[in-house]
Amino acid sequence: MRDSFPFLLVAALGGWGNIGSLELVALTRLRVVLKDASRCNLERLQNAGVLAVMPVNGPVFHLIIGADAPRYMEILS
């Protein structure tokens, strides 16, 4: 993935102000809780390089990133 991936990811999720929490899950995905799920742009997430988006419950999503997920979590922390 590109170095711009973290910034594209945040933009597709509706910006920093829309991210309630973000955590690493299973070393290949990020779990994100959004303040307003309607601001999340699934097409932009996929275009950025997210392999899959799994809605969990309401504003909670798992973003399947792959082996680089820990690195991106560190950048976004």
C-alpha distance (Angstrom), angle and dihedral (degrees) to the residues before:
residue distance angle dihedral
M1 . . .
R2 3.74 . .
D3 3.79 126.6 .
S4 3.80 87.3 -117.3
F5 3.82 90.9 61.1
P6 3.83 96.5 99.2
F7 3.81 91.3 52.5
L8 3.81 92.8 46.4
L9 3.80 89.0 48.5
V10 3.81 93.6 52.8
A11 3.81 91.3 47.3
A12 3.82 92.3 49.9
L13 3.81 90.0 50.2
G14 3.80 90.4 57.6
G15 3.80 99.2 -94.2
W16 3.80 134.0 -68.3
G17 3.79 91.6 -65.4
N18 3.80 90.9 61.0
I19 3.82 95.8 53.2
G20 3.80 111.1 92.8
S21 3.80 95.3 177.9
L22 3.77 140.4 -14.4
E23 3.80 128.1 -162.5
L24 3.78 140.6 166.4
V25 3.81 115.5 -107.3
A26 3.81 126.4 -171.3
L27 3.84 92.4 -16.9
T28 3.81 91.7 -87.4
R29 3.77 104.2 64.6
L30 3.77 144.3 45.1
R31 3.78 122.1 -134.6
V32 3.78 111.2 -146.4
V33 3.79 129.5 -173.9
L34 3.77 111.9 -159.4
K35 3.78 127.0 -157.4
D36 3.82 90.7 -144.3
A37 3.81 115.0 19.2
S38 3.82 91.3 -168.8
R39 3.83 89.0 70.1
C40 3.82 91.2 61.4
N41 3.82 112.9 103.2
L42 3.82 108.5 -152.5
E43 3.80 93.5 -172.5
R44 3.81 91.5 54.3
L45 3.83 89.9 48.7
Q46 3.79 90.9 54.5
N47 3.81 92.2 43.9
A48 3.82 88.9 51.7
G49 3.81 90.6 56.8
V50 3.80 106.1 -93.1
L51 3.81 105.0 149.3
A52 3.81 94.9 -149.0
V53 3.79 140.9 -13.7
M54 3.80 118.0 -138.9
P55 3.81 116.6 -167.0
V56 3.82 107.2 -144.3
N57 3.79 106.4 178.6
G58 3.79 128.7 -27.5
P59 3.80 108.4 -49.0
V60 3.84 93.8 1.7
F61 3.80 118.9 103.5
H62 3.79 135.8 172.0
L63 3.79 112.5 -143.2
I64 3.79 111.5 -156.0
I65 3.80 104.2 -142.4
G66 3.80 104.9 157.9
A67 3.80 130.2 -136.7
D68 3.82 92.5 -23.6
A69 3.82 93.0 63.3
P70 3.85 94.7 100.6
R71 3.80 91.3 51.2
Y72 3.80 92.7 50.4
M73 3.79 91.7 45.5
E74 3.80 88.6 55.3
I75 3.80 91.2 50.3
L76 3.81 92.3 48.5
S77 3.81 94.9 46.4
